[in-house]
């Protein structure tokens, strides 16, 4: 599946699963995507409850992201386990902003009087989130590259030692 494909799209994801008919493979793929979305939502929900219970100064979404990054880095959760569900959620993220647009239309007087302040706050928040996300992704990628390189070098040394013996 690629970004921009929605659940309503006629271009359903097709995967090759042995000799299964295409319709069954598509159904299995959609079930897998749905399961991954439920898993991601479950991580968020549990993190949100924990943040509320412990009165943490971070939102459940941030805590859930940290928990998910920790699970991915530890290897307890493999990227393919959540990849398609995350791709679908990202591809359809625009739908989550429709209520915001409707609210803006309802409060035009507020936008006229405080619009510049609001848009400045939104802009700064947006840039902050984008920078934090980019830095986090770069950090995780660097850790993953180091980990992969370390494993590769260990295998190479083991292979060379085995050849010497």
ABEGO torsion letter per residue (X at the ends): XBBGBBAABABBBBBBBEABBAAAAAAAAAAAAAAAAAAAAAAAAAAAAAAAAAGBABBAAAAAAAAAAAAAAAGABBAAAAAAAAAAAAAAAAAAAAAAAAAAAABAAAAAAAAAAAAAAAAAAAAAAAAAAAAAAAAAAAAAAAAAAAAAAAAAAAAAAAAAX
